[in-house]
């Protein structure tokens, strides 16, 4: 009865006829844009419709994925999904020529240029498409990987966002679905399972691996190879570590791999009426969703800023990033207004990318409703025109005046490669210990973090000195502690001794690290060895502050099955002679 009453109240609001979409010219004039940015129309209907992703190929041609089948309303999915090839023949920045590159897909949603063709994500498959005849149509249509989940609640939750990493592998987001991936080109290979995990594949061998992170629709790398993903309420997640890194120390109870650089459900500033799905869902009606992220997607990073689409509220937000320890902090540069927003409820930005000209390109799906019907109460589903707008679509070009296009030096690419190798837990040979010792003393927290990760490959107790240096510099940072503890191996006592040797008058408190080290020592060393640590390090003359001795003792107690008294009593008695 309560549910019926609630629905009776929201149904009339849901069924009020919304105004039709603005024309391309009207939409351009209606934008509220951040000062210093200029919006231009790059393409519009009838040349393109339902754009959900794009990439650039050779000579500036644009490949556009058209999600014309969205949403699925019947039992069987439509096969209206298309890849369009757009060309700007006269070089004026407006695309005027279209060729249907490939069609007949269900729900294509991501594209990446490769080898003269493109990779296309369309669950359960990843396709390679290529035109070998020069007519603008793909005569090569090959499934290179398959087994990505399609059993999710909607087509929004599928493998997506193929992105070339600085290591030459192609990274994809899971869409928060499971997978059992095989390659039809290599039938003898075993399937690779993924439990709501992102993945990567080699674009030539099609070897596939599951990774840390669980992105929904949106993925990018910054200039130094840090990987970011997004999902509805999580606008920007930095994938900091791989589970493989953490598994190096089985006694380290730390499972986090991503940092929410932009907070979960962060503020947005729409200038359009509220039409988010939460408005019509009884369990969410009394929760605040309007004005917070509900559909974060289509992220990219340019010039130190992250651009995040929020199609449900008709805007694109910019967040300025700055390094913070091993990861980043984000700040909204213009509180109270967003980078690009429209009062037009049909403006549905779902994807951003940086073009070869350095401009930001935005895919605008132009739909009256962007939410999937399955996320709305049944009485509403059959009464709303969910496919209104399938004949429309725009691609906007946004230039930030005074911001130069990003260029990566050879050194930056090399740094990115190393960073990525480490973050995925598949590093090459570690640099010499002397080099890692120098990096451990760097003023750059990110270099210290990478040095700590690489020290995990060094099988020498001498590595505990640079590890102690890294830990002392940012003991308050959980990612620094994770890097150090995952890399210390069996040398927990030696690391504790090195920390004691590096005591400085104005240093940070090492209590968080000492508590963890106490547990490691108690769990991995004999009672006699642990008792020796207690006797040496809890001595008042040893130099630890009182609260640090307490933290170390507490860690040892938590990790030991013996009492401290028994541990100390187990020490050899001094000789009477």
C-alpha positions, 0 to 999 in steps of 0.5 A: 500500500505504501509503495502504491501511494508513493508511485501514485505520487511520482507517476504524474510527474514522470509522465508530464510531456518534456519539451523536445530537444533543442536544435544543434544551433539552439543547443550550442547557444544554451550551453553554460561553459567554464570561462576560457572554454569555447564549444563548437559543433563537430558533427550532428544528425543526420550525419550521426546518431546516438554516439556513445564513443569515438576515436581518431584514425589516420588523417584525422578521420573519426570513428564513431560508435552509435548505440542505436539499440539502446535500450533493449525493450523486448526479449530479443536485442536489436542489432542496430549498433553501428560504427560510422566513419566521419571525415572533415573533407575541407578541414574546417573542423566540421565533419560532413561526410559519413560512411557506415564502416560496420553495422549489425551490432547489438550494443557496441560501446567502445572503440580503439584504433589499431593496426589500420583498423579498430577494436570494438567492444560489444559484449560478449565479444571484442571485434577487430574491424578493418577496411582493406579495400579503401571504400570506407567499409570494414571487410575484415570483421573478426572476433578476437576475444569472447566470453564477456558477461551479458547477463547483467541487469542492463546493457549499461553493464558490459565490457567497454572502454578499450584504451591503449596503455603505455605498455602497449596492451589494451585495457578494458573495463568490466562493466561490473560483470563477470567474464570467462574470456577465450580467443577464437584465434587461439582455441587451445588456450585456457579461459581466463576468469574475471569476477567483476574485474577489469582486464587487458589484452595484448593486441597482437597475441590476444593474451588476456589477463584480469586486473585490479579495478572495476570500471563501469563505463569510462577509463583513461591514463594520464601522461605518466601512465596512471590508470583511472576508471569510473562507475555511476557513483564513483566519478574518478577512481585511481587504480593504485595497486594490483592484488598481485602486489599485495599477495607478496606478503600473505600476513599483510591484511590490506586489500584496497587497490583503488583510490576514490580521487573524486569522492563517491557521490561528489557534488555536481551543479546541474542547470536542468530539471531533475530527471534522474531515475532515483526520482522514481524509485521508492527506496531512493525517493527520500535519499539525496541524489540530485546534485550528486553523481549518479551516472559518472562515465566517459572520463578522460584526462587532459592538462592535469584535469579530469573530465567526467560525464554526468549524462543523467544531469546534463553536464560534464564536470572538470576536476583539477588533479594534484599529486598526493603521496602515491595517488592524487587529490582532486579539487573543483576549480569553479565551485557552484558551476560545472565545466559544461552544462545545459538546461536541455534535458536531452543533452546526454554527454556519455564519452569524452576524449582528446583529439589529435588537435588537443581539443576535448571531444564530447559524445552527446547521445541526445536522448529524452531518457538516459536511464535504463527501463529496468531501473524504474518501477514497472508501472512507469516502464511502459509509459515513457518513450525510452527510445525518443532521440534515436534519430539524433546525436551530436559531437561537440568540440571544446577548446580550452583557450590558453591550454596547450595540447599535452605532449609526452616526452620519451622520458615520460613514456618510459616512466609510464611504462615502468609505473604500469608494469609495477601497478599490474604486478608484472614488473621486469628486472628491478634496477640496481639496489643503489639506484633504488636507494637514490629514488627512495630519497627523492622529494617526489612521493610518486618516485619513492612509492615506485622505488618501494614497489620495485624493492619487492623484487630485491632479495637482500636484507639491505633493501630494508634501509631504503624501505625504511626511508620511504616509510619514514617520509610518508608513514601517514599514507596508507598506499606508502605503507602498503608498498613497503609492507608488500615488499619487505619479504621476511625482513620485518625485524630488519626493517624495524631496526632500520626505522629505529636507526632513522629516528629524527627529532622532528619526524612523523610518528611511526606508530601506524607502521610499528603496530603493523610491524609488531604483528608481522614479527609475532606471526613470522618469527619464533617466540624467542626471536619475538621476545628479543625484539620486545627486549631491545625495542621496548627499552626506554633508552632505545629512543622510541616515543612512549606512544610508539612503544605502545603501538609496537607492543600492541601489534606484537600482542595482537599477532602472538599467541604468547603473552609479552611476559612469556616472550621476554621470559623466554630470552636466554639468561645472561651468563653469571661469569 
